Amino acid sequence: MKKLMPILATTLLSAALSAQAAPEAGDKSFSLSGTGSSDESLDSNSFGVSGELGYYQSEHLLVGVRQSLNGSVGEDVSDAWNGATRGFVNMHFGQGDARPYVGANIGGLYGDGVNETGTAGVEAGVRWFVRDKTFIGFGAEYAFLFSDGDEVDDNFDDGAFLYTLGVGFNF
């Protein structure tokens, strides 16, 4: 019996740590990520940080706001920063530890290295829950810029890919 107790305790502890609870309506989510972006031909790249605050409308529907700050430094580029503030909506799928999502966002882009303009995009990713309310997130977004509604169709083909990898918490 003495040899069985440590095995039983270890098994129960492992099960408790690996049991993941799905987000519920009313839960909030915060994440902090490293970001990168590339133009459509992967010739121009920048890196930065992104923060996100969201609210689960249901177990699967997350709405929120995302703030990104990016910079470029070096001999071949001008030292500059830019930021983007975007509202987003994401639909999560599944019930397990890995919860893929698809979504869309819209907002504004501003800063030293860009013209202030509107931005919109489609996005997809996955949140992998490593603890009950803690996840590692990976996302990819295709974003395009526009000044008014007439430019949306014209500018979609000239978008950029944005990537994030970070950690987040539901509360």
C-alpha positions as CSV (number, residue, x, y, z in Angstrom):
1,M,0.0,0.0,0.0
2,K,2.9,2.4,0.8
3,K,4.2,2.0,-2.8
4,L,0.8,2.5,-4.3
5,M,0.1,5.9,-2.5
6,P,2.9,7.9,-4.4
7,I,1.8,6.4,-7.7
8,L,-1.9,7.2,-6.9
9,A,-1.0,10.8,-5.8
10,T,1.1,11.4,-8.9
11,T,-1.6,10.1,-11.1
12,L,-4.3,12.3,-9.5
13,L,-2.0,15.4,-9.6
14,S,-1.2,14.8,-13.3
15,A,-4.9,14.4,-14.1
16,A,-5.8,17.6,-12.2
17,L,-3.0,19.6,-13.9
18,S,-4.0,18.3,-17.4
19,A,-7.8,18.8,-17.0
20,Q,-8.6,21.9,-19.0
21,A,-11.8,23.9,-18.6
22,A,-13.4,25.4,-21.6
23,P,-14.1,29.1,-21.5
24,E,-17.6,30.1,-20.5
25,A,-19.8,33.0,-21.5
26,G,-18.7,36.0,-19.4
27,D,-15.0,34.9,-19.1
28,K,-12.4,37.5,-20.1
29,S,-9.2,36.8,-21.9
30,F,-5.8,38.6,-21.9
31,S,-2.8,37.7,-24.0
32,L,0.6,39.2,-24.7
33,S,2.4,38.1,-27.9
34,G,5.5,38.7,-29.9
35,T,4.6,39.7,-33.5
36,G,6.1,39.8,-36.9
37,S,4.9,41.0,-40.3
38,S,6.0,40.6,-43.9
39,D,4.8,42.2,-47.1
40,E,3.3,39.9,-49.7
41,S,6.7,39.1,-51.2
42,L,8.4,38.6,-47.8
43,D,10.9,41.4,-48.7
44,S,10.1,43.8,-45.9
45,N,9.8,42.6,-42.3
46,S,9.2,44.1,-38.8
47,F,8.8,42.8,-35.3
48,G,7.0,44.0,-32.2
49,V,4.6,43.2,-29.4
50,S,0.8,42.8,-29.3
51,G,-1.6,42.7,-26.4
52,E,-5.2,41.6,-26.5
53,L,-8.2,41.9,-24.2
54,G,-11.3,39.9,-25.0
55,Y,-14.7,38.8,-23.7
56,Y,-16.4,35.5,-24.3
57,Q,-19.9,36.0,-25.5
58,S,-20.3,32.2,-25.4
59,E,-18.0,29.3,-25.0
60,H,-16.9,29.6,-28.6
61,L,-17.3,33.4,-29.5
62,L,-14.6,35.8,-28.3
63,V,-14.8,39.6,-29.1
64,G,-12.3,42.1,-28.1
65,V,-9.6,44.7,-28.9
66,R,-6.0,44.2,-29.9
67,Q,-3.1,46.7,-29.7
68,S,0.1,46.2,-31.6
69,L,3.3,48.2,-31.5
70,N,6.0,47.5,-34.1
71,G,9.3,49.0,-34.9
72,S,12.0,48.9,-37.5
73,V,15.6,49.7,-36.9
74,G,18.9,49.0,-38.7
75,E,21.1,50.2,-41.4
76,D,18.8,49.3,-44.3
77,V,15.6,50.8,-42.9
78,S,14.6,54.0,-41.2
79,D,14.2,53.9,-37.4
80,A,10.5,54.1,-37.0
81,W,7.5,52.8,-35.0
82,N,3.9,52.1,-35.9
83,G,0.9,50.9,-34.1
84,A,-2.4,49.3,-34.9
85,T,-5.6,49.2,-32.8
86,R,-8.2,46.7,-34.0
87,G,-11.4,45.2,-32.8
88,F,-11.8,41.5,-33.5
89,V,-14.3,38.6,-33.3
90,N,-13.1,35.0,-33.2
91,M,-15.0,31.8,-33.4
92,H,-13.3,28.9,-31.4
93,F,-13.9,25.3,-32.2
94,G,-13.6,22.1,-30.2
95,Q,-13.5,21.2,-26.5
96,G,-10.0,19.9,-26.0
97,D,-6.7,21.5,-25.0
98,A,-6.1,22.8,-28.5
99,R,-8.9,25.1,-29.6
100,P,-8.5,26.4,-33.2
101,Y,-10.3,29.6,-34.3
102,V,-11.1,31.7,-37.3
103,G,-12.1,35.4,-37.2
104,A,-11.9,38.9,-38.6
105,N,-10.8,42.3,-37.4
106,I,-11.0,46.0,-38.3
107,G,-9.3,49.1,-37.0
108,G,-6.6,51.7,-37.7
109,L,-2.9,51.8,-38.4
110,Y,-0.7,54.8,-37.4
111,G,2.8,55.9,-36.6
112,D,6.1,57.1,-38.0
113,G,6.6,54.6,-40.8
114,V,3.1,54.5,-42.2
115,N,0.3,56.7,-43.4
116,E,-2.6,56.7,-40.9
117,T,-5.3,54.5,-42.5
118,G,-7.9,51.9,-41.9
119,T,-7.0,48.2,-41.7
120,A,-9.0,45.0,-41.9
121,G,-8.2,41.4,-42.0
122,V,-9.1,37.7,-41.7
123,E,-7.3,35.6,-39.1
124,A,-6.9,32.0,-37.9
125,G,-5.0,30.3,-35.2
126,V,-5.0,28.0,-32.2
127,R,-5.0,28.4,-28.4
128,W,-3.4,25.5,-26.7
129,F,-4.5,25.3,-23.0
130,V,-1.5,24.2,-20.9
131,R,-3.4,24.8,-17.7
132,D,-7.0,25.4,-16.7
133,K,-7.1,29.1,-17.7
134,T,-3.6,29.5,-19.3
135,F,-2.9,29.1,-23.0
136,I,-0.2,29.4,-25.6
137,G,-1.5,31.1,-28.7
138,F,-0.4,31.2,-32.3
139,G,-2.2,33.3,-34.9
140,A,-1.8,34.4,-38.5
141,E,-3.6,37.3,-40.1
142,Y,-3.9,38.6,-43.6
143,A,-4.4,42.4,-43.3
144,F,-5.0,45.1,-45.9
145,L,-5.2,48.9,-45.7
146,F,-7.8,51.3,-46.9
147,S,-8.8,54.9,-46.6
148,D,-12.5,54.5,-47.5
149,G,-14.9,51.8,-48.6
150,D,-14.1,52.1,-52.3
151,E,-10.5,51.0,-51.7
152,V,-11.4,47.7,-49.9
153,D,-11.7,45.6,-53.1
154,D,-8.7,47.3,-54.8
155,N,-6.3,46.9,-51.8
156,F,-7.1,43.3,-50.7
157,D,-4.5,41.9,-53.0
158,D,-1.8,44.2,-51.6
159,G,-2.1,43.0,-48.0
160,A,0.5,41.8,-45.5
161,F,0.7,38.7,-43.3
162,L,1.0,39.2,-39.6
163,Y,2.0,36.5,-37.1
164,T,1.7,36.3,-33.3
165,L,3.0,33.8,-30.7
166,G,2.4,34.4,-27.1
167,V,0.8,33.5,-23.8
168,G,-2.6,34.3,-22.5
169,F,-5.0,33.9,-19.5
170,N,-8.7,33.6,-19.1
171,F,-10.2,35.0,-16.0
